């Protein structure tokens, strides 16, 4: 046991080592903290999996060791969960940058039985679920992303349509792997949630591209002339959009 811990717990516990052995059987590593207000011994598993035993005055090393041994199963289970949760969160983003909206979100993961999410401050999102599992938390994050996309892209598309004089019947926002958008003969426009990870200029170009299909359902010279009349730099933006999948985080599809 370090000298610092010994001073905290008192001289009568100096012989109690972290990771002590009882009857030659190793116990989980732990530190001891004496508290004048403590009425009984308690255990805590701290971030990183560190185990701390809080003890009242007068407790002997043998009593602490017996206490740790008695709760060994709980300690090992709890430590495993804390370490696992730390590993899981390393596979989850701590921030999400939605380039299209110029929004930078901070993400926090909170253990709860019911999955969900909540905006708790300006650009701060809490995600709830089993913090020892990656897949469920990614599903929650994708649900939030789809809600963001539907609200933002639908309104933005309507603005561009008004600005350019196009009309469409309705819009749907989908999570597609290969197409940024499409337009049906009935005037329904489909937009990909992954547009949120592209620059605003690129997203606007995609809107104009699909809106132009409400007039010309092909990629003829007439179609491209129509696109160019609303976005002269369409060739460069189209090339950038074709590389846009590189901007999409892996958690969106896995």
N, C-alpha and C positions, 0 to 999 in steps of 0.2 A: 504494500500500500504506500502511496506517495506521502511525503511529509505534509503536503498541503491538506490531504484528506484526513490524515491523522490529527492535525490541529483542529479540524472541524469537528471530528467525532469524539475527541477527548482521548487522553492517554490510556484509559483502561481498554480501548478498542484497538490499540496500535498493532496488536498481534493478528488482527483479522485482515487477511490479504484478499485482494480482488481475485475472483476465481478460486476461492478457497476450496480445500478438500476436506471432506469428512469421511473417515474410514476409507481413505485412499480413493474415494470416488469423486471426480471433479464436479463442482457446481458451476452454474453459469457465472460469468464475470459480472461483478457488481461493485458499486461504490456505496459508501454509507454516509449519511448526513444526520447529525444529531440536531434535535429541535427541542428547545425548552417548552414549546407549546404542544408538542406531540403527546398524545395520551396512549398511543399504541403504535406498533410498527406498521408501516405501509410500504407498498411497492409502486414504483412508476417505471414505465419503459419510455425513455426519452427519444427524440428524433435521432435517427442513426442506429437505433437498437440498443442504446446504453441503458443499463438497469441501475436504478437508484433505490436504496432502502433508507427510509426515514425512521429514526429510532428516538424514543424518549430517553431522558437521562437515566443512568443506572443499568442500561442493558449491556449484557456481557457478549463477547464474541461468539461463545457457544450458542447463546440464544438467537443471535442473528443468523448463524449458520443453519440452525434448526428451522428457523422461519423461512429462509430461502429454500431449503430442501423441501419443506412442506408445500411450497408454491412453485416448485420447479416446473411442473407441467404447464401451468399458466404462463410462467415467464417465457418458456421456450416457444409456446404458441404465439404469444403476443409479439415477441421479438421477430419471429418469422414473418408475421403479418406486417410489421412496421418496415422491415427490410424489403419485403416484397412490394409494398406500396411505394417505397422510394424508387425501386427499380421500375415500377410501372410508370410513375410520373416522369421518369427520365425518357420514356418513349412517347410522352404526350407533350404537345406544345405548351410553353408558358405564355406565349403571345401569338396572336393571329393578326397579320397585316392584310387588310382588305384594300388593295391598291385602288380599285375602282372607286371606292368611297373615300379614300384617303383616311381610313380609320385604322388605328392601332389599338387592339384589344389586349388587355391583361387577363389571363385565365387563372382561376383558382379551383382546385379540386377538393371537394368536401365529401367525406364518407357519410352516406345516407342510404337507407333501405330503398327508398323510391327514387328512381332515376329522374333527372330533370335539370333545369338550369334557371338562373335568375340574374338579371343585371343588378348589381349591388352598389355601383357607383358609376361615374362617367367613364365609359369604356372599360369597365371592370365586370367580368362575367364569372359567376360561380357555377360549376358543373357538379351535379350530385350523382352519386352511385357507388358501386363497389370499387374502392380505390386500390384494390389488389388485382383488378382485371383491366387490361387495356381495351379490349373490344367494346364492352358496354359503354365506356366513357367516350370512345370515339363515335359511337352511334349517337350519343347525346349531343356531342359537338357537331355532328353532321345535321342533326335536326335543327339546331340553332342556326347553322349556316343556311339551310334551306329557307328558314323563316326570314333571315336577313335578305337573302337573294330575292325572294318573292316580293317583299315589301319595296325594296330599293329598285330592282330592275323593272318591275311593272310600272311604277310611277315615272321612272326615267324614260322608258320607252314611249310612254304616252306624251311626255314633253317633247321628245325628238320628233314624234309623228306630227304633233301640232306645228312644230317649227318648220318642218319640211313639206307639210301638206299631204302626207300619206294618211291612209285610214286602214285600220285592221279590226277584225271582229272581236278577238279575245287573245289573251296571252297566258301561257303556262310556263312554269319554271321547273326544269327537270335536272337530274344529276346524270348526265350522259358522259360516256367515256371517249367518244370519238367526234361528236358534232358540237359546235359552239352554238348553233341555232338552226332553225328551219322555219319554213312558211308553208302552210297547207293551201290548197285551192280555195278553201272556205274562208281564208284570211286569218287563221289561227297561227300565231307566232309562238314558237317554242324557244326558250332561252336556257342556257346551261348555267347552273349555279357557279361554276368555275370561272365565269366571267368576272366575278368579284375579285379575283386575284390578278386581273389585267389592268393596265393603265386606263384612265378614263377615256383618252382619245381612241384607244383600241376598241373599247366597249361601244362607244358612240358609232364607230365605223361599222361594227357588227350589226347594230340597230339599223343603220341606213341600208346595209346589204340586205337584210331580211325584209325591211319595209319595201325596198325596191322590187322584191319578189311579189308583192301584192299587185304590182302592175305588170311585171314581166317574169313569168315562171320558168326562166331558163337563164343561161349565162351567155347570151348573145351579145353582139356589139351594142345593141340598143340597151340591154341591161346595164352593161358597164358604163355606157355614156350617162345613163340615169344616175348611177352611183357617183360618178365623177362630178356631176353637176351639184351634188350636195357635199361631197368630200373629195376634193382634188388630189389629196395625198393618199388615195385609197390603196395604191400598189404597195407602198411602204408599210402601211398599217395592216394590210392583208398578210404580208410576209411576217410581220411581228406576231400577228394572231396565230399563224401556223406554228410558231415556236412557243406559243403561250402555255402549252402543257408543262413546260419546264418550271413554270411559276406556281403550279398547283401542288400543295403539300401532299405527302403520301397518305395522311390520315383521312383524306377525302374519300378514298376508294378502298381502304383496307381496314 
